[in-house]
Each structure stands twice: as structure tokens, then as C-alpha cells.
């Protein structure tokens, strides 16, 4: 499946069949996840209740200021 090929620097082969098969594959993955409950398995939420594993915490203005002043050394 190819997309956004207009800005490619070389010729990109186009295939309507490839696009169709890509859409079918994505649809199959979504349907399977809905049927077997796979969409509920995530490390961030409890699968049974849908509640977050860790309660979110809103940073104070001071905490945000401190974090924005940090620089990342690479």
C-alpha cells in the first residue's frame, strides 16, 4: 500500500489491487480485534473496566515551568 507519492523523488509503482488488499488487511485486523477483544489489551488501561492503570495527574504551573526549562543533551 502506498500513499503520498506525489512528492517522491523517483518513480513509484502504483497498483489499485495493492491499495485494495491493504484496505482489506486493515479492516480484517480491526474486525478481529473487535471479535476477540484484542482492542482492550493495553498497558495503559485495565481491560475489564477501562479505567487507567495509574491515575492521571495534572502538573502545576510551577512543575510545567521547570520542565519547559530543561534541555535535552544529545
N, CA, C and O atoms as a DFTB+ gen file, in Angstrom:
296 C
 N C O
     1  1       0.850      -1.163       0.000
     2  2       0.000       0.000       0.000
     3  2       0.898       1.229       0.000
     4  3       1.825       1.322       0.805
     5  1       0.635       2.159      -0.884
     6  2       1.444       3.366      -0.989
     7  2       0.540       4.583      -0.852
     8  3      -0.615       4.571      -1.277
     9  1       1.086       5.626      -0.253
    10  2       0.327       6.872      -0.151
    11  2       1.289       8.042      -0.201
    12  3       2.486       7.876       0.035
    13  1       0.784       9.207      -0.503
    14  2       1.570      10.443      -0.565
    15  2       2.768      10.289      -1.499
    16  3       3.885      10.671      -1.149
    17  1       2.540       9.738      -2.672
    18  2       3.639       9.503      -3.612
    19  2       3.927      10.721      -4.480
    20  3       4.896      10.708      -5.239
    21  1       3.136      11.750      -4.393
    22  2       3.326      12.936      -5.225
    23  2       4.659      13.623      -5.010
    24  3       5.182      14.240      -5.939
    25  1       5.221      13.538      -3.828
    26  2       6.495      14.198      -3.540
    27  2       7.678      13.239      -3.613
    28  3       8.781      13.599      -3.203
    29  1       7.475      12.033      -4.122
    30  2       8.563      11.069      -4.234
    31  2       9.603      11.565      -5.227
    32  3       9.258      12.227      -6.206
    33  1      10.860      11.257      -4.988
    34  2      11.938      11.710      -5.875
    35  2      12.189      10.737      -7.016
    36  3      12.868      11.090      -7.980
    37  1      11.658       9.517      -6.934
    38  2      11.773       8.548      -8.015
    39  2      10.385       8.013      -8.353
    40  3       9.429       8.238      -7.611
    41  1      10.283       7.321      -9.451
    42  2       9.003       6.761      -9.886
    43  2       8.523       5.708      -8.889
    44  3       9.285       4.828      -8.487
    45  1       7.275       5.804      -8.503
    46  2       6.681       4.850      -7.560
    47  2       5.612       4.068      -8.307
    48  3       4.694       4.649      -8.887
    49  1       5.737       2.752      -8.290
    50  2       4.746       1.913      -8.957
    51  2       3.418       2.033      -8.237
    52  3       3.362       2.013      -7.008
    53  1       2.364       2.157      -8.997
    54  2       1.038       2.292      -8.428
    55  2       0.216       1.066      -8.762
    56  3       0.306       0.541      -9.872
    57  1      -0.573       0.610      -7.830
    58  2      -1.400      -0.562      -8.051
    59  2      -2.695      -0.410      -7.264
    60  3      -2.694      -0.305      -6.038
    61  1      -3.793      -0.402      -8.000
    62  2      -5.086      -0.319      -7.329
    63  2      -5.368      -1.602      -6.550
    64  3      -6.037      -1.565      -5.517
    65  1      -4.863      -2.734      -7.036
    66  2      -5.035      -4.007      -6.339
    67  2      -4.299      -3.958      -5.000
    68  3      -4.833      -4.413      -3.988
    69  1      -3.066      -3.407      -4.980
    70  2      -2.300      -3.296      -3.747
    71  2      -3.015      -2.437      -2.713
    72  3      -3.018      -2.759      -1.524
    73  1      -3.622      -1.342      -3.168
    74  2      -4.370      -0.472      -2.266
    75  2      -5.560      -1.224      -1.688
    76  3      -5.809      -1.182      -0.484
    77  1      -6.290      -1.912      -2.556
    78  2      -7.463      -2.667      -2.120
    79  2      -7.082      -3.734      -1.102
    80  3      -7.763      -3.900      -0.090
    81  1      -5.990      -4.463      -1.369
    82  2      -5.550      -5.501      -0.436
    83  2      -5.103      -4.892       0.898
    84  3      -5.321      -5.488       1.953
    85  1      -4.483      -3.717       0.856
    86  2      -4.075      -3.041       2.080
    87  2      -5.278      -2.651       2.927
    88  3      -5.275      -2.822       4.146
    89  1      -6.304      -2.125       2.271
    90  2      -7.525      -1.750       2.991
    91  2      -8.182      -2.992       3.590
    92  3      -8.648      -2.961       4.729
    93  1      -8.219      -4.074       2.834
    94  2      -8.797      -5.322       3.358
    95  2      -8.022      -5.834       4.569
    96  3      -8.616      -6.301       5.541
    97  1      -6.697      -5.746       4.506
    98  2      -5.880      -6.227       5.622
    99  2      -6.155      -5.414       6.891
   100  3      -6.311      -5.981       7.972
   101  1      -6.215      -4.089       6.758
   102  2      -6.501      -3.233       7.919
   103  2      -7.891      -3.541       8.471
   104  3      -8.073      -3.645       9.684
   105  1      -8.873      -3.686       7.572
   106  2     -10.236      -3.997       8.009
   107  2     -10.269      -5.333       8.747
   108  3     -10.958      -5.461       9.759
   109  1      -9.540      -6.321       8.256
   110  2      -9.513      -7.636       8.909
   111  2      -8.917      -7.531      10.309
   112  3      -9.409      -8.162      11.245
   113  1      -7.854      -6.729      10.456
   114  2      -7.240      -6.566      11.782
   115  2      -8.212      -5.902      12.757
   116  3      -8.293      -6.296      13.921
   117  1      -8.944      -4.901      12.288
   118  2      -9.902      -4.201      13.160
   119  2     -11.032      -5.140      13.561
   120  3     -11.419      -5.189      14.729
   121  1     -11.557      -5.879      12.602
   122  2     -12.670      -6.800      12.898
   123  2     -12.215      -7.884      13.873
   124  3     -12.929      -8.207      14.822
   125  1     -11.018      -8.450      13.640
   126  2     -10.524      -9.499      14.542
   127  2     -10.341      -8.965      15.966
   128  3     -10.677      -9.649      16.932
   129  1      -9.810      -7.750      16.098
   130  2      -9.614      -7.158      17.428
   131  2     -10.951      -6.959      18.133
   132  3     -11.051      -7.153      19.344
   133  1     -11.976      -6.573      17.381
   134  2     -13.299      -6.394      17.995
   135  2     -13.891      -7.730      18.431
   136  3     -14.525      -7.811      19.484
   137  1     -13.693      -8.770      17.639
   138  2     -14.274     -10.074      17.951
   139  2     -13.568     -10.726      19.137
   140  3     -14.228     -11.222      20.051
   141  1     -12.227     -10.733      19.134
   142  2     -11.511     -11.436      20.209
   143  2     -11.179     -10.540      21.405
   144  3     -10.560     -11.001      22.364
   145  1     -11.579      -9.277      21.361
   146  2     -11.355      -8.372      22.488
   147  2      -9.950      -7.812      22.547
   148  3      -9.566      -7.224      23.557
   149  1      -9.171      -7.981      21.487
   150  2      -7.792      -7.515      21.467
   151  2      -7.647      -6.018      21.654
   152  3      -6.616      -5.549      22.134
   153  1      -8.669      -5.264      21.280
   154  2      -8.603      -3.810      21.434
   155  2      -8.576      -3.393      22.908
   156  3      -8.236      -2.252      23.218
   157  1      -8.926      -4.294      23.805
   158  2      -8.925      -3.980      25.240
   159  2      -7.560      -4.187      25.886
   160  3      -7.310      -3.669      26.974
   161  1      -6.673      -4.938      25.230
   162  2      -5.355      -5.230      25.801
   163  2      -4.420      -4.045      25.567
   164  3      -3.970      -3.808      24.446
   165  1      -4.142      -3.327      26.609
   166  2      -3.255      -2.178      26.546
   167  2      -2.548      -2.033      27.888
   168  3      -3.138      -2.334      28.926
   169  1      -1.301      -1.579      27.889
   170  2      -0.604      -1.410      29.169
   171  2      -1.067      -0.180      29.944
   172  3      -0.657       0.012      31.088
   173  1      -1.903       0.648      29.351
   174  2      -2.305       1.891      29.993
   175  2      -3.639       1.810      30.726
   176  3      -3.897       2.609      31.627
   177  1      -4.493       0.853      30.352
   178  2      -5.828       0.765      30.937
   179  2      -6.127      -0.662      31.369
   180  3      -5.606      -1.614      30.788
   181  1      -6.968      -0.808      32.391
   182  2      -7.446      -2.110      32.836
   183  2      -8.433      -2.615      31.780
   184  3      -9.412      -1.937      31.471
   185  1      -8.178      -3.801      31.227
   186  2      -9.012      -4.330      30.155
   187  2     -10.441      -4.602      30.575
   188  3     -11.350      -4.486      29.753
   189  1     -10.668      -4.957      31.823
   190  2     -12.010      -5.301      32.282
   191  2     -12.869      -4.067      32.530
   192  3     -14.056      -4.053      32.204
   193  1     -12.264      -3.030      33.109
   194  2     -13.057      -1.861      33.488
   195  2     -12.836      -0.651      32.588
   196  3     -13.683       0.241      32.528
   197  1     -11.703      -0.615      31.889
   198  2     -11.406       0.537      31.046
   199  2     -10.838       1.722      31.805
   200  3     -10.648       2.796      31.234
   201  1     -10.567       1.533      33.092
   202  2     -10.013       2.632      33.889
   203  2      -8.498       2.659      33.742
   204  3      -7.879       1.620      33.508
   205  1      -7.893       3.839      33.878
   206  2      -6.437       3.933      33.758
   207  2      -5.738       3.119      34.845
   208  3      -6.226       3.033      35.971
   209  1      -4.589       2.520      34.502
   210  2      -3.795       1.763      35.468
   211  2      -3.267       2.714      36.545
   212  3      -3.274       2.381      37.730
   213  1      -2.814       3.883      36.133
   214  2      -2.323       4.909      37.047
   215  2      -3.216       6.134      36.880
   216  3      -3.511       6.546      35.759
   217  1      -3.637       6.705      37.983
   218  2      -4.493       7.884      37.936
   219  2      -3.712       9.066      37.340
   220  3      -2.631       9.396      37.828
   221  1      -4.246       9.697      36.302
   222  2      -3.548      10.842      35.717
   223  2      -3.399      11.981      36.721
   224  3      -4.262      12.191      37.573
   225  1      -2.290      12.713      36.606
   226  2      -2.055      13.848      37.492
   227  2      -1.742      15.068      36.640
   228  3      -0.875      15.019      35.767
   229  1      -2.443      16.152      36.894
   230  2      -2.218      17.400      36.171
   231  2      -1.081      18.145      36.853
   232  3      -1.094      18.355      38.066
   233  1      -0.092      18.543      36.047
   234  2       1.047      19.274      36.604
   235  2       0.635      20.692      36.988
   236  3      -0.226      21.303      36.353
   237  1       1.263      21.192      38.028
   238  2       1.026      22.573      38.425
   239  2       1.774      23.484      37.457
   240  3       2.613      23.025      36.681
   241  1       1.467      24.764      37.509
   242  2       2.150      25.733      36.647
   243  2       3.650      25.737      36.927
   244  3       4.450      25.846      35.998
   245  1       4.036      25.621      38.188
   246  2       5.452      25.607      38.558
   247  2       6.155      24.367      37.993
   248  3       7.272      24.465      37.485
   249  1       5.504      23.201      38.079
   250  2       6.089      21.979      37.527
   251  2       6.264      22.083      36.015
   252  3       7.283      21.654      35.474
   253  1       5.280      22.648      35.340
   254  2       5.394      22.839      33.890
   255  2       6.527      23.787      33.543
   256  3       7.258      23.555      32.580
   257  1       6.681      24.857      34.320
   258  2       7.769      25.823      34.091
   259  2       9.131      25.150      34.226
   260  3      10.019      25.353      33.398
   261  1       9.285      24.341      35.285
   262  2      10.554      23.642      35.498
   263  2      10.857      22.688      34.340
   264  3      11.989      22.633      33.858
   265  1       9.853      21.944      33.899
   266  2      10.059      21.001      32.807
   267  2      10.377      21.705      31.497
   268  3      11.205      21.225      30.723
   269  1       9.738      22.827      31.241
   270  2       9.986      23.524      29.975
   271  2      11.369      24.155      29.938
   272  3      11.885      24.443      28.859
   273  1      11.976      24.374      31.097
   274  2      13.299      24.975      31.131
   275  2      14.425      23.937      30.959
   276  3      15.579      24.306      30.741
   277  1      14.091      22.657      31.056
   278  2      15.092      21.605      30.906
   279  2      15.500      21.496      29.437
   280  3      14.683      21.702      28.539
   281  1      16.761      21.172      29.206
   282  2      17.220      20.933      27.837
   283  2      17.672      19.488      27.737
   284  3      18.146      18.898      28.708
   285  1      17.519      18.937      26.556
   286  2      17.912      17.551      26.327
   287  2      19.308      17.550      25.718
   288  3      19.548      18.159      24.676
   289  1      20.219      16.858      26.387
   290  2      21.594      16.739      25.875
   291  2      21.650      15.532      24.938
   292  3      21.237      14.431      25.303
   293  1      22.159      15.749      23.741
   294  2      22.255      14.613      22.806
   295  2      23.674      14.255      22.506
   296  3      23.927      13.325      21.740
